[in-house]
Amino acid sequence: TYYNHAFSKADREFLIQLGRVKDAFELDKMFFIINAIDLAANKEELSEVKTYVRDQLLQYGIRFPRLYGVSSMLAVQEAMREEWDHPQSGMKQFKEPFRTFLSNDLAQMAVQSARAEASRGVLQLKKLIETAKQNRNNREQKKAELNEKQFQMTAAIQGETADLEKKRMSQELGELVYYIKQRVFYRFSDFFKESFNPATLSSQSDIKQALQKALSELLQSVGYDLAQEMRATSIRVENHGVKLLQEKHERLANKAAMIESELLLSLPDAGKMEVPDFQTAFKNISFEPFAKALSLFKNAKSFFEKNEKQKMMQELQSIIEKMADQYLDEQKTALEKHANLFMEQGTEKVKKAASLDVNEQFAAWLEALEHSEQIDEWETILRDIS
């Protein structure tokens, strides 16, 4: 944002949308910059502007924002003079935590995943060596046990369906959509005041046209907010779906541990859920259902000074809420179809990955029973990578 620019309505709606989805991500990926801080008369004024922006962000649902003040003009001048030790532009104060975020926070996620895979490989190699050493005694009995365990695990994998996950997803989606309406209509009075304001209704000669224009703006604001809420809900639904698939994988892993304690199953990437194209609600709506409510307007003076404005707002809210119910029902149905498909495809990915792990590991153990002469080589490899 710019130092002496207030947030516009478009800024506000964008920031509210960021606030809706901020908690849905594993990492806080948001950085906020106030540019042109060289316009500040002094440090106190700059501090006041930062406080204002921080309060606005909090109002829009963004808590604890990482907020930095910079001057791109001063940054260019500092670079030309190669003044790196005591910069006044604020760019260094922003860049250092930003680079830390890139190199530490984001990189750490990849490192943790790699470490988990490496540990998994070490455990598999240990099991391979242990199995090969058993070759010297009851080889045939061990082979029969491994074949039986593989059969049991394969049957367990094949028996998995997406039915439970789809049911739980439907419950979660129903709850999420229920709260959408509450949040949107909590803002209804603000939308109404912005649309039906004195500037719009006091200076117009054609009051009917002015009322219809105000109503169109109100419908646009509420309809856009409903669509934005559905988009944010689709992210929460996807995250919930990933969680359900992780739980399915954990249940399979527990079954695997009961059948064969050394059997390891990897968790596949769930991928991205395709979502509907959520259109702004109330497009091409007829003004006819609103005629009675709009007729409450007699003149600007009585509308804004008496109770006419409140009565109209209540009438309009009652009508629009019913339209919102229909819109949300339609969007919920569309999103649920995509969510169910995500669950079905995700379940197949979990089953396919589990089958691949089971077949590979049992094949390796059976092969090890036949080739105990490679034990020394495997133990050397294990020492090198442990």
Salt bridges, closest charged atoms under 4 A:
GLU13 OE2 - ARG12 NH2 2.87
GLU13 OE2 - ARG187 NH2 2.80
ASP23 OD2 - ARG63 NH2 3.34
ASP28 OD2 - LYS22 NZ 3.47
ASP28 OD1 - ARG66 NH2 3.93
GLU83 OE2 - ARG81 NE 2.69
GLU96 OE2 - LYS92 NZ 3.95
GLU117 OE1 - ARG120 NH1 3.90
GLU160 OE1 - LYS248 NZ 2.65
GLU160 OE2 - LYS255 NZ 3.27
GLU165 OE1 - LYS248 NZ 3.30
GLU165 OE2 - ARG251 NH2 2.58
GLU194 OE1 - LYS9 NZ 3.82
GLU194 OE2 - ARG12 NH1 2.39
ASP225 OD1 - ARG20 NH2 2.55
ASP225 OD1 - ARG187 NH1 2.88
GLU229 OE2 - ARG20 NE 2.92
GLU229 OE1 - ARG183 NH2 2.89
GLU238 OE1 - LYS272 NZ 3.04
GLU247 OE1 - ARG168 NH1 2.91
GLU260 OE2 - LYS127 NZ 3.50
GLU260 OE1 - LYS149 NZ 2.82
GLU305 OE1 - LYS301 NZ 3.09
GLU321 OE1 - LYS181 NZ 3.95
ASP325 OD1 - LYS181 NZ 2.92
GLU336 OE1 - LYS332 NZ 3.66
GLU344 OE2 - LYS166 NZ 2.73
GLU348 OE2 - LYS351 NZ 3.85
ASP357 OD1 - ARG120 NH2 2.83
GLU367 OE2 - HIS371 NE2 2.91
GLU370 OE1 - ARG139 NH1 3.69
GLU370 OE2 - LYS143 NZ 3.05
GLU373 OE2 - HIS371 ND1 3.24
GLU379 OE2 - LYS133 NZ 2.86
